[in-house]
Amino acid sequence: MPHTAIEAQAEDGGSASKPQRIIKLGKTSDDIDKKSTNRRVKDVEICVPIVYGTIAFYLGRKASESQSHKWTVYVRGATNEDLGAVIKHVVFQLHPSFNNPTRIVESPPFELSECGWGEFEIGISLFFHSDVCDKQLDLYHHLKLYPEDESGPQSTKKPVVVESYNEIVFPDPSECFFARVQNHPAVLVPRLPAGFSLPAPVPLENMNENGRGDTKDHPLSQWFMNFSEADELLKLAAARQQVQAHIVKLRRQLSAIDGMPQPLKPASSYECT
């Protein structure tokens, strides 16, 4: 079954406190058995912070009854890095009144733009590369066209921006996935124990076919939300990875102790005759 997350909205002029949502994904034991050749890194988690949302511009004098706004829906890296190393494609489910309401975006940046007049809920389904996760992640985002303060005429220059932040966690990642993203700026990975070796990273077939997939120089980047706790949350995520690595180390030590021969218990001072 797909995993589902309901968005927590933040919508002001440019900055917002960010509720932290953590979505943990993983393969089933049956899937692991089927792909035993793809070895997994046990007791390790990879974290991918993402942001998804919409930016809507009022068309002003160009507006009509059926097309009053132009809007863009997207999924981006929390630091505007390329997500193509993790996400294979994204499916956006629009309102049934649109032509071809199911839109598939095969490569980053994962986004689409449309014109319309009404607000509705957009379904956003993330599909990952085969060595990442075989389960899709379903997100839901409410398209907002009108600002909270409607006291005056709507501006054509200042858009309505709504974004949500999530951290996607992949437990026990495959070695191929780990090797590909261990130095990727959009992904948080823990330190591996000394002497642990990974296979050489294998490039993906559709990586960077259309050039850069990041959103650092995106035409709408000036409107992306500046979440005030972004740095703190990324530091917390990194700290969690360090704690997890320490837990793994302690577990291995305990396992080694459990495997040692136990000392004989002293004889009881009470004997039956």
Disulfide bonds with the S-S distance in Angstrom:
none
